[in-house]
Amino acid sequence: MKFLASAFMICASALVSAEPLFPQHKSCMAGKDKANDCAIILDENGFLVNVSTGAKISATPEPMGTISSNWLYRYGDKYILENQNFSSSKTRQWVTFGYDKEKIFVDRIYSFSLEISMQSGPTWYGYECRGNFIHVVDHAGSSLSELATASICGEAVGENVKVKKEATPATAGGALAVTIPVYTAKKISGAATYLFMENNEPDIFRMACYSNCALQPKYNSVLYVGRIAKSAWFISDLQEKACQTSGWYKYKNSSEKIAFDGCIEGGVMRLTEYLSGTKKERAQFFGQADGDGYKGEWVSKSGDNKKFNFFMFPLTAY
């Protein structure tokens, strides 16, 4: 009965109300900009347009056609330009950038393509380019995505981007794992591994960092996606400050934010969660670093001392 009580506590928290697991991105496509407060939009002809002035940000449109489509989203204070190619390679690319004082500042480019072979089956490969918000200047004949690629990717073309297929980390709950080369200042500078949660194809809005992603926390706060036991998915916001770490997490389909605090230092996590609106201990997270995230045990404090495995990794789009 105590086992059932712990399992019920987790499940009940995850069913408080219908709310999506991943933070929601907002469309900045023509006709939807006012509702979503976008400073720029992508119009039906593939042009990026300043909403206030009506001026085209780039003189050349993004490629549009029967096998290629583009979308523009706002995610926090960033914009994400997505391109999908519907050919056999199913290439999908995301350009993340900022827009300030009518200027474009490119942060990252993520590109993934599918390769199918008789020996290994389907394999995703790709590359990442890091610009760290480099200012990109418009040039005639090039779209924003082309300008961004030319400005920060350099050698990331052809065979250079193919890497050995990596095994999925055992703690990632069966997520698709892809290791890709990283380019900084147009030169290869290492490799990073990304996880795609609850998805078998790359999707930036479900992409978490396993290792070497060099994410920059906003206001010292890191947004994680994780799972307790076999099905209790959650989102967590943590301010990691050694033994003054604090934050919250909430389960999929729930709006209840569960407060927790404690210590994260030396690769060791020890956090205590509390009943809503109280300082009564409800459970504890005991974990260790796993790549850029954590894995360990969630232990009930409700009297049964029941334990469930957990993992959590930083979200890439935050």
Buried (B, 14 or more C-beta within 10 A) or exposed (E): EEEEEBBEBBEEBBEEEEBEBBBEBBBBBBEEBEEBEBBBBBBEEBBBBBBEEEEBBBEBBBBBEEEBBBBBBBBEEBBBBBBBBEEEEBBBBBBBBBBEEEEBBBBBBBBBBBBEEEEEEEBBBBBBBBBEBBEBEBEEEBBBBBBBBEBBBBBBEEEEBBBEBBEBBEBBBEBBBBBBBBBBEBEBBEBBBBBBBBEEEBBBBBBBBBBBBBBEEEEEEBBBBBBBBEEBBBBBBBBBEEEEBBBBBBBBBBEBEBBBBBBBEEEEBBBBBBBEEEEEBBBBBBBEBBBBBBBBEBBBBBEBEBBBBBBBBBBBBB
